[in-house]
Amino acid sequence: MRGDVELFLDIEGVPDQGLYYLFGLVVRNGQETKTYRSHWADDIEHEKAAWKSLLMQLTQYPDAPIYHYGRY
């Protein structure tokens, strides 16, 4: 059974350099309502702020499942 709210996460980076520069999140709320927000890091110094911004957004949906692909 699918939830009322579902989160779809995409992380882009250069894993062998330990750099993750883009965190994209689609929030599906209801059958038709979808919103997208990206959290971008221009360089490794901004990566922590991008992670923090993503985590703040995720805390708004504590019961929602998070779907993602890849090894991140």
Secondary structure, DSSP 4 states (H G I P E B T S, - for coil): ---SEEEEEEEEEEGGGTEEEEEEEEEEETTTEEEEEEEE-SSHHHHHHHHHHHHHHHTT-TT--EEE-S--
